[in-house]
Amino acid sequence: MTNDEPPKNDKLRLVTDNDPAQIAERQKQVAANYARDQAAASLATLVANLLRVLAGAGEQYALPGHLLKASEHYSDACNAGNRGQMPGLEELILYDLFREGEERDKPQTEEEWRRWAADNPRRDYEEERRSLLHQLRRHVLREIASTITGSDLQIRREGREIDNVLRRLAELRKHHFDEPKKPPRPYRARIAEHEISKLREADTKRQRTTEQEIAKVLDRKPNLNSRQKIADREIENLQAQKRDKTIAGLQPHQWAALYAVHSGETRAFDATDAFTFDVLARMELLERKPGGGKSKRDWQLTELGTLAMSRAPGSILNPSQR
């Protein structure tokens, strides 16, 4: 082997990376992901505008175009390999739309679980109010659907359910703040103790594993500095490969969204749908500005997003070439 030749293992890796079948499979997956994202974005746009129109606002003239685009993108997604449920439909289910706060508030430590199990009228009020609001949204949508289809029995039933939820909402504050203080609910203590025992068991396993690894290290007496350097270098290589793969897989509409955040141009923001920004956030390319709202302009580039823009194609950085 000459000095100009790559090592044998590198040759094998190059051959594997350039294998036509694997390249075709990667391209097929990229196309399928792009088609799925487009279908999900079109469905969200259609449903949002339809709801606004039904509420007396929205853009009625745009509905036919939104409907045709959603249908075309769904067909493209199916042809690209996305079978079954329509892409993006699951994210529009009421429970998923409004569950962000519930996931964020879930206790993560033993101390948080102890506080969760203790008496807290404000927390109990917020949890029950959130549950009642979810029921109210569900019954209102069902009443609207029943009215459109002329289902009188369903209309009356949903009307009674709406009245019941409104009554319970009106009584909720009095129940939690004006009535005599009650002891914490037993079920909370049981759930908290169960979750705490799981946390402790996980800590015990981690500690046992750590002790075993330390014992192995002491037995072998290796060069810790050398091993740490090797591990750090390999970790950096893996992270760099992941970053490169993410950036290389970006689609034109995703590059356009990154450019909008990078440049702040109004035209660039108007040409990009909100769903694309959400997808880029899940890819860790965008994040919300501290203290910002939920508009398109409240996004900012992450460290990875900044790196991506430094590698952006010339047509992205120079809109006149697009």
C-alpha positions as a printed Julia matrix, in Angstrom:
322×3 Matrix{Float64}:
   0.0    0.0    0.0
   1.43   3.41  -1.02
   1.18   6.57   1.04
  -1.4    7.93  -1.42
  -3.78   5.02  -0.9
  -6.4    5.07   1.87
  -6.24   2.32   4.53
  -7.94  -0.93   3.66
 -10.84  -0.32   6.06
 -11.4    3.13   4.56
 -11.56   1.56   1.1
 -14.22  -0.86   2.29
 -16.18   1.98   3.87
 -16.02   4.05   0.69
 -17.29   1.12  -1.35
 -20.13   0.57   1.1
 -21.09   4.26   1.18
 -21.15   4.39  -2.63
 -23.12   1.19  -3.07
 -25.83   2.01  -5.67
 -28.5    0.05  -3.83
 -27.88   1.9   -0.55
 -27.73   5.26  -2.31
 -31.03   4.52  -4.04
 -32.59   3.45  -0.74
 -31.42   6.64   0.99
 -32.76   8.77  -1.84
 -36.06   6.92  -1.69
 -36.33   7.55   2.06
 -35.49  11.24   1.64
 -38.2   11.53  -1.04
 -40.71   9.71   1.19
 -39.95  12.01   4.15
 -40.3   15.08   1.97
 -43.64  13.87   0.56
 -44.88  13.09   4.07
 -43.93  16.56   5.33
 -45.66  18.21   2.37
 -48.84  16.17   2.89
 -48.91  16.96   6.61
 -48.38  20.68   6.0
 -51.13  20.79   3.34
 -53.59  18.99   5.6
 -52.87  21.37   8.51
 -53.35  24.4    6.24
 -56.64  23.02   4.88
 -58.09  22.15   8.3
 -57.0   25.44   9.89
 -58.53  27.56   7.13
 -61.72  25.49   7.07
 -62.18  25.99  10.82
 -61.61  29.74  10.44
 -64.15  29.91   7.61
 -66.72  28.02   9.69
 -66.1   30.53  12.49
 -66.8   33.45  10.14
 -63.22  34.36   9.21
 -60.58  32.64   7.12
 -60.12  32.69   3.35
 -63.07  31.06   1.61
 -61.59  31.63  -1.84
 -58.51  29.59  -0.9
 -60.36  26.47   0.22
 -60.6   24.78  -3.23
 -56.87  25.26  -3.78
 -56.05  23.98  -0.29
 -58.26  20.94  -0.87
 -56.65  20.12  -4.22
 -53.14  20.61  -2.83
 -53.86  18.37   0.17
 -55.22  15.69  -2.15
 -52.22  15.91  -4.5
 -49.69  15.81  -1.65
 -51.47  12.87  -0.04
 -51.3   11.01  -3.37
 -47.58  11.85  -3.66
 -46.99  10.62  -0.1
 -48.74   7.31  -0.86
 -46.75   6.87  -4.06
 -43.54   7.56  -2.12
 -44.29   4.73   0.3
 -46.28   6.42   3.08
 -49.2    4.06   3.54
 -52.05   4.01   6.03
 -53.21   7.07   7.96
 -52.91  10.44   6.25
 -49.62  12.12   7.24
 -50.14  14.89   9.78
 -53.6   13.73  10.88
 -52.39  12.39  14.23
 -50.9   15.79  15.15
 -54.32  17.42  14.62
 -56.16  15.22  17.13
 -57.38  17.47  19.96
 -55.61  15.5   22.68
 -52.25  15.78  20.91
 -52.76  19.45  20.02
 -53.23  20.48  23.65
 -51.08  17.98  25.56
 -47.81  19.96  25.44
 -48.39  21.47  28.88
 -49.2   18.07  30.4
 -45.94  16.55  29.16
 -43.94  19.54  30.37
 -45.48  19.41  33.87
 -44.82  15.72  34.54
 -42.54  15.23  37.61
 -39.03  14.03  36.85
 -37.39  13.68  40.28
 -38.26  12.22  43.68
 -38.66  15.71  45.14
 -41.04  16.71  42.33
 -43.13  13.58  42.87
 -43.35  14.4   46.6
 -44.65  17.86  45.76
 -47.04  16.34  43.21
 -48.54  14.06  45.89
 -48.9   16.88  48.46
 -51.98  19.06  48.8
 -51.99  21.82  46.17
 -55.37  23.43  45.38
 -53.95  25.57  42.55
 -52.42  22.55  40.79
 -55.56  20.44  41.25
 -57.66  23.32  39.9
 -55.46  23.72  36.81
 -55.44  19.98  36.08
 -59.21  19.61  36.38
 -59.78  22.8   34.38
 -57.51  21.51  31.62
 -59.47  18.26  31.53
 -62.8   20.08  31.36
 -61.59  22.37  28.58
 -60.51  19.31  26.59
 -64.02  17.84  27.04
 -65.6   21.15  26.02
 -63.59  21.36  22.79
 -64.49  17.76  21.94
 -68.23  18.22  22.55
 -68.34  21.53  20.64
 -66.73  19.95  17.57
 -69.12  17.01  17.8
 -72.12  19.34  18.06
 -70.93  21.26  14.98
 -70.49  18.01  13.03
 -73.94  16.77  14.11
 -75.54  20.08  13.12
 -73.95  19.92   9.67
 -75.24  16.36   9.12
 -78.64  17.08  10.71
 -78.35  14.44  13.45
 -80.92  15.82  15.91
 -80.34  13.16  18.58
 -76.59  13.81  18.6
 -77.16  17.59  18.63
 -79.3   17.36  21.78
 -76.87  15.0   23.49
 -73.82  17.15  22.76
 -75.74  20.26  23.85
 -76.41  18.64  27.23
 -72.76  17.66  27.53
 -71.65  21.23  26.77
 -74.01  22.62  29.41
 -72.7   20.07  31.91
 -69.06  21.0   31.27
 -69.83  24.73  31.52
 -71.59  24.14  34.84
 -68.64  22.15  36.2
 -66.23  24.88  35.08
 -68.29  27.47  36.95
 -68.24  25.34  40.12
 -64.56  24.42  39.84
 -62.98  27.47  41.51
 -65.42  27.35  44.41
 -64.71  23.64  44.91
 -60.93  24.09  45.12
 -60.58  27.48  46.82
 -63.74  28.34  48.76
 -64.7   25.02  50.36
 -62.93  23.64  53.49
 -59.47  22.22  52.84
 -59.4   18.49  52.16
 -56.55  16.01  52.67
 -54.5   14.99  49.61
 -56.1   12.31  47.49
 -54.77   8.82  48.34
 -54.32   7.88  44.69
 -51.73  10.63  44.27
 -49.63   9.24  47.12
 -49.81   5.73  45.63
 -48.78   6.93  42.17
 -45.97   9.08  43.61
 -44.57   6.22  45.7
 -44.65   3.92  42.68
 -42.8    6.44  40.51
 -40.29   7.17  43.28
 -39.55   3.45  43.68
 -38.88   3.26  39.92
 -36.49   6.22  40.15
 -34.66   4.66  43.09
 -34.41   1.31  41.33
 -32.96   3.01  38.26
 -30.45   4.89  40.46
 -29.44   1.64  42.14
 -28.87  -0.05  38.79
 -26.81   2.88  37.52
 -24.73   2.9   40.69
 -24.15  -0.86  40.5
 -23.16  -0.6   36.85
 -20.81   2.27  37.61
 -19.16   0.35  40.43
 -18.69  -2.66  38.17
 -17.12  -0.55  35.45
 -14.81   1.12  37.95
 -13.75  -2.28  39.25
 -12.95  -3.42  35.71
 -10.9   -0.31  35.1
  -8.95  -0.75  38.32
  -8.27  -4.4   37.47
  -6.89  -3.55  34.06
  -5.15  -0.34  35.18
  -5.3    1.19  31.7
  -4.03   4.56  30.6
  -7.18   6.54  31.46
  -6.06   9.71  29.72
  -5.39   7.85  26.5
  -8.71   5.98  26.63
 -10.61   9.17  27.37
  -9.04  10.93  24.43
  -9.96   8.04  22.14
 -13.53   8.0   23.44
 -13.89  11.77  23.09
 -12.55  11.65  19.54
 -14.93   8.84  18.55
 -17.88  10.67  20.1
 -16.98  13.82  18.2
 -16.73  11.82  14.96
 -20.17  10.28  15.51
 -21.7   13.65  16.31
 -20.08  15.19  13.23
 -21.42  12.35  11.04
 -24.91  12.88  12.45
 -24.7   16.63  11.8
 -23.44  16.08   8.26
 -26.21  13.57   7.54
 -28.88  15.95   8.84
 -27.61  18.88   6.76
 -27.12  16.75   3.63
 -30.72  15.53   3.85
 -32.29  18.99   3.94
 -34.89  19.6    1.23
 -35.35  22.86  -0.75
 -38.35  23.99   1.31
 -36.41  23.37   4.52
 -33.44  25.37   3.22
 -35.89  28.16   2.39
 -37.2   28.15   5.98
 -33.67  28.32   7.39
 -32.91  31.22   5.05
 -36.04  33.03   6.25
 -34.9   32.82   9.88
 -31.31  33.69   8.9
 -32.24  36.73   6.8
 -35.44  37.9    8.47
 -36.95  38.71   5.06
 -40.72  39.03   5.08
 -41.03  37.46   1.61
 -39.07  34.41   2.76
 -41.31  33.94   5.82
 -44.5   34.33   3.76
 -43.34  31.63   1.33
 -42.82  29.05   4.1
 -45.55  27.27   6.08
 -45.44  27.0    9.87
 -45.23  23.19   9.79
 -41.81  23.3    8.11
 -40.45  25.4   10.98
 -41.82  22.85  13.48
 -40.1   20.02  11.58
 -36.77  21.9   11.63
 -37.18  22.43  15.37
 -37.55  18.66  15.88
 -34.37  18.27  13.82
 -32.65  20.65  16.31
 -31.95  23.23  13.59
 -34.32  25.86  15.04
 -35.43  26.88  18.5
 -37.81  29.44  19.93
 -36.34  32.78  20.99
 -36.24  33.19  24.79
 -39.41  34.93  25.89
 -40.75  34.93  22.32
 -44.19  33.97  21.08
 -45.32  31.3   18.6
 -45.15  33.19  15.31
 -42.8   32.35  12.47
 -40.53  35.25  13.38
 -40.0   33.92  16.9
 -37.69  31.15  15.63
 -33.91  31.43  15.77
 -31.1   29.25  14.45
 -29.52  26.74  16.8
 -25.81  25.98  16.69
 -26.58  23.2   14.19
 -28.79  25.56  12.17
 -25.99  28.11  12.0
 -23.61  25.4   10.81
 -26.14  24.37   8.14
 -26.43  27.94   6.86
 -22.64  28.13   6.58
 -22.9   25.23   4.13
 -26.05  26.43   2.35
 -26.14  26.11  -1.45
 -25.48  29.33  -3.34
 -29.06  29.47  -4.62
 -30.31  29.61  -1.03
 -28.06  32.5    0.04
 -28.68  34.33  -3.24
 -32.47  34.38  -3.84
 -31.99  35.79  -7.35
 -30.6   32.41  -8.42
 -33.67  30.54  -7.25
